[in-house]
């Protein structure tokens, strides 16, 4: 399950290693070194998961978790604490503060990815894991690939889930509220304009093959995936 991940760690070597492993696993990862930088980044866009070191310059990771859990906007943000603190008291305090999981450094990257997957499955709404093919597009959740003709299209994790949902429910009109529920999750505290932003990004990603026309706006209601949109197949080769 690909996701947008924010890594907060003061150690540049760890930040780079985590970004490399997360990107290799198909996630969209960005990083910063302290709590204040993380809050500034989340003012622009809330990630789908936070990987957080306890010992940060300035505000601690534990204090940051409490701050995020106190805000409606970030209350349901999945958080995994990554720390060199191995004491039982520290683990309990982190979990009581609101962390979803706690992993002691050093750790195996494969274990981290497995724990991330478990947390995301609990927090992120279910989307189909079945490959779907229609209107010249093939979407494969197993490989996180969207193919148009012989061209592979580049979609971000949210845009992939959005297209996955729409393609598995073709011709059905979905309101922005319904899409927030089905693609972002029931606990997502987001403005409905978030849907418009990601629909725009999805259309841009489909534009090289001309398939952006399949994402139709139904005025006053929402969006749907339309079978019979006219597509310029010259871009799909």
C-alpha positions in Angstrom: 0.0 0.0 0.0 1.8 3.1 -1.2 1.5 6.3 0.8 2.8 9.8 1.3 5.3 9.6 4.2 7.0 12.3 6.3 10.2 11.4 8.1 11.2 13.6 11.0 14.8 12.8 12.2 17.8 15.0 13.0 20.3 12.5 11.6 20.8 13.2 7.9 22.1 9.7 7.3 19.0 8.1 8.8 16.7 10.5 6.8 18.5 9.6 3.6 18.4 5.9 4.3 14.7 6.0 5.2 13.8 8.0 2.1 15.7 5.6 -0.1 14.0 2.5 1.4 10.6 4.1 1.3 10.9 5.3 -2.2 12.2 1.8 -3.3 9.1 0.3 -1.7 6.8 2.6 -3.8 6.1 5.3 -1.2 6.3 9.1 -1.7 8.7 10.2 1.0 9.9 13.6 2.2 11.9 14.4 5.3 12.8 17.2 7.8 15.0 17.4 10.9 12.7 18.9 13.7 9.2 19.4 14.9 8.8 22.9 13.8 9.8 22.0 10.2 7.4 19.2 10.3 4.5 21.4 11.4 5.3 23.9 8.6 5.2 21.1 6.0 1.9 19.8 7.4 0.4 23.3 7.1 0.6 22.8 3.4 -0.3 19.1 3.2 -0.9 16.4 5.8 1.0 13.2 4.9 -0.6 9.8 5.2 2.0 8.6 7.8 4.6 10.1 10.1 7.9 8.4 11.0 9.1 10.3 14.0 12.3 10.3 16.1 11.8 10.9 19.8 15.0 13.0 20.4 14.5 16.1 18.2 16.1 19.5 18.5 13.7 21.8 20.3 10.3 20.2 20.7 10.5 16.4 21.3 8.9 13.8 19.2 6.7 12.8 22.1 5.5 16.4 22.6 4.9 16.7 18.8 2.6 13.6 18.9 0.5 15.2 21.7 0.2 18.4 19.7 -0.9 16.5 16.6 -3.4 14.4 18.5 -4.9 17.6 19.9 -5.7 19.0 16.4 -8.8 17.8 14.4 -6.7 18.1 11.3 -4.0 15.6 12.4 -5.8 13.6 15.1 -6.0 10.5 12.9 -2.6 10.8 11.3 -0.8 7.4 11.5 2.4 7.8 13.5 5.3 5.4 14.1 7.9 6.4 16.7 11.5 5.4 15.7 13.9 5.8 18.6 17.1 4.7 20.2 15.3 4.6 23.5 14.7 1.0 24.3 13.2 1.3 27.8 9.8 -0.1 28.5 8.8 3.2 30.1 9.6 5.1 26.9 7.6 2.8 24.7 4.6 3.0 27.0 4.9 6.8 27.2 5.1 7.1 23.4 2.0 4.8 22.9 0.1 6.6 25.6 0.9 9.9 23.8 -0.8 8.7 20.7 1.9 6.8 18.6 0.4 3.9 16.7 3.6 1.8 17.0 7.1 2.1 18.4 10.3 0.7 16.8 13.7 0.7 18.5 16.8 1.7 16.5 18.6 0.0 14.9 15.9 -1.8 13.0 15.5 -3.9 9.9 13.9 -1.8 7.1 11.8 -4.8 6.2 10.3 -4.8 9.7 9.6 -1.1 9.4 7.8 -1.6 6.1 5.8 -4.5 7.6 4.7 -2.4 10.6 3.9 0.5 8.3 1.6 -1.7 6.3 -0.1 -3.0 9.4 -0.8 0.6 10.7 -2.0 1.8 7.2 -4.4 -1.1 6.9 -5.9 -0.2 10.2 -6.2 3.5 9.3 -6.5 3.8 5.6 -9.8 2.7 3.9 -10.0 -0.4 1.9 -9.5 -0.1 -1.8 -9.6 -3.1 -4.2 -6.5 -5.2 -4.7 -7.7 -6.6 -7.9 -6.3 -5.5 -11.3 -8.9 -3.6 -13.4 -8.7 -2.8 -17.1 -11.1 -0.6 -19.1 -11.1 2.1 -21.7 -7.5 1.3 -22.6 -6.2 1.7 -19.0 -4.8 -1.1 -16.9 -4.4 -0.5 -13.2 -2.5 -3.1 -11.1 -2.6 -2.5 -7.3 0.0 -5.3 -6.8 2.7 -3.4 -8.8 1.2 0.1 -8.3 1.3 0.6 -12.0 -1.1 2.2 -14.5 -0.6 1.3 -18.1 -2.1 3.0 -21.1 -1.2 1.1 -24.3 2.6 0.5 -23.8 3.0 3.7 -21.7 3.4 3.5 -17.9 1.8 6.6 -16.3 3.3 8.2 -13.2 0.7 8.6 -10.4 1.2 9.6 -6.8 -0.1 7.3 -4.0 -3.3 9.3 -3.4 -4.0 9.7 -7.1 -3.5 5.9 -7.6 -6.0 5.1 -4.9 -8.5 7.7 -6.3 -8.2 6.2 -9.8 -8.5 2.6 -8.3 -11.7 3.5 -6.6 -13.2 5.3 -9.6 -12.3 2.5 -12.0 -13.8 -0.1 -9.8 -17.1 1.9 -9.7 -17.3 3.2 -13.3 -20.1 5.5 -14.4 -21.2 6.0 -10.8 -21.2 9.6 -9.6 -19.4 10.1 -6.3 -19.7 13.2 -4.2 -16.6 14.9 -2.7 -17.7 13.7 0.7 -18.1 10.1 -0.5 -14.6 10.2 -2.1 -13.1 11.6 1.1 -14.7 8.7 3.0 -13.7 6.0 0.5 -10.3 7.1 -0.6 -9.0 9.1 2.5 -11.0 7.3 5.2 -13.8 8.1 7.6 -11.6 9.8 10.1 -9.9 12.1 7.6 -10.5 15.8 8.7 -10.0 17.5 5.3 -11.7 20.1 3.3 -13.7 18.9 0.3 -11.5 21.1 -1.9 -8.7 18.5 -1.2 -10.7 16.2 -3.6 -10.6 18.8 -6.3 -6.9 19.2 -5.9 -6.2 15.5 -6.3 -8.6 15.1 -9.1 -6.7 17.8 -10.9 -3.4 16.0 -10.2 -5.0 12.7 -11.4 -6.1 14.3 -14.7 -2.6 15.8 -15.2 -1.1 12.3 -14.7 -3.5 10.8 -17.2 -2.9 13.6 -19.8 0.1 12.0 -21.6 -2.3 9.2 -22.9 -5.3 11.4 -23.2 -7.2 9.5 -20.5 -7.9 12.6 -18.4 -11.2 12.9 -20.3 -12.5 9.8 -18.5 -12.5 11.7 -15.2 -15.7 13.6 -15.5 -17.0 16.4 -13.4 -20.7 16.2 -12.7 -21.7 19.8 -12.0 -23.1 20.3 -8.5 -22.5 16.7 -7.5 -19.0 15.3 -7.8 -16.9 13.0 -10.1 -17.1 9.7 -12.0 -15.0 7.5 -14.3 -16.8 7.6 -17.7 -16.4 4.7 -20.2 -17.2 6.6 -23.3 -15.0 9.6 -23.1 -13.1 10.5 -26.3 -9.4 9.7 -26.0 -6.6 10.8 -28.2 -4.7 7.5 -28.5 -1.7 9.1 -30.2 -0.2 9.7 -26.7 -0.6 6.1 -25.5 2.1 4.5 -27.7 
